[in-house]
Amino acid sequence: QVQLVESGGGLVQAGGSLRLSCAASGRSLSRYEMGWFRQAPGKEREFVAAVRWSDGNTYYADSVKGRFTISRDNAKNAVYLQMNSLKPEDTAVYYCAARLTTFDYWGQGTQVTVSS
């Protein structure tokens, strides 16, 4: 089992920045891939970014490329999502997730609200 706890959400003006954190516990993440997803009101959950724990390889949704950066900290067993140049359409609940093959482990989510 992997337990995930997100933090760092909040209210920010358009053009601002936020940094989300995801603290992981329960087992070694060396074989896992960690991801961030988001879900806006009335919309389906969508992929945002992911990082492979073993080598740090990252990939992003087109909508956030160049604005968001995912990173991991091996010592702290944590994953981060640095979000810059935020837009109102980035408003959503953001979830941290972990997978070996499918994203089976999820955090409770953290709200990000971007005002125009």
C-alpha angles and dihedrals in degrees: 000000000000122000118204128192122185127203140164103071123135148121119309136165121249110278092030132114139239133181119213122201130202119195114202128199140161104066144006113292095203092112097038136097115218123210144183120218132175138204124200122199111284093006136100122257111269136197117254109170143332140198129199107229096212099059106006094244110163139196134182145199112257090242093065103032111128093016105059128051126194120202140164136217113210094193094053096035088230139133125207137199115202108198119194133174090024119200131202088250089063088070108121146106107281120214132195116216140180133206146177093185104340129020097262100153123066138175125225094258136242126236120240117188122184116193123206 
